[in-house]
Every structure is written in C-alpha cells, then in structure tokens.
Amino acid sequence: MTGERDLGALLHGLQPQRHPYEYVFTTVTGAVPPGVHPVVMVAEPEGTTLVVMRAEADAAGLPYDFVAAWITLRVHSALDAVGLTAAVSGALADVGISCNVVAGYFHDHLFVGCADADQAMAVLAGLSTATRPINA
C-alpha cells in the first residue's frame, strides 16, 4: 500500500493527533533497560537514541534534557513524498516552535516541546484547513 505523494493532499489531510503522556529523548550504549518501551530507536555510533515515555525514563534512571509531546500526522504519507516535512516544520518554525520529525512507514511523527503542544496542534490544523488538494 503506497502513501500519498501530492503535497496539497498531504497537507489538507494532516489530521494531527496528540498522544497522551510526556516523552523524552535519551540514549543508551547497551541494551534497552527493562521496563522501557521505546516508541523510536535510532542507532548512532555514540549510542542508541530512545524516545520513551517520561515516566519510564524516570523509573529507569535515564537522563534527558528535552520533554516533548508526540503528535502523529494521520495522513498516510509516502516515504518519497516531497515537501511535507519542510512545510510542517516551516509552519511551526514561523511561530517559534522547534520540531523533531520521525518518519514511520505509514505516518510522520512530530515531537515538540510540551509547552508548545497546544499551539503546534493549532498551527497544524490551520495548515490543513488552508490547503486544498491539487485534484480537488
């Protein structure tokens, strides 16, 4: 099943969904600690980055600096779609919101500071409303 490639259709169909809980970025050099269930893992030479619920990181004694809200763009974007990340991160940057983007097979996932989550959701809703698919 291939995802959407048309940027207008992608933006119009964003359907941002905020997940409950707070999430943090942390890193480990060995195995994932017991009781920690990453929603994202990235292997780097310096260690493995984990994005986990803050409560799990706290319980495991994992250090972190950035506490984030997790927003999923429910539109099924193709992995080779052009411009979605730039449009979304640009719209958030225009209002001073930092955004970490992770692409999954079906959806894109945004991690924004918890204090910015409500404003980010409003920006994304506005971006979706202001955009029409090319074939509409």
Secondary structure, 3 states (H helix, E strand, C coil): CCCECCHHHHHHCCCEEECCCCEEEEEECCCCCCCCCCCEEEEECCEEEEEEEHHHHHHHCCCCCCEEEEEEECCCECCCCCCHHHHHHHHHHHCCCCCEEEECCCCEEEEEEHHHHHHHHHHHHHHHHHCCCCCC
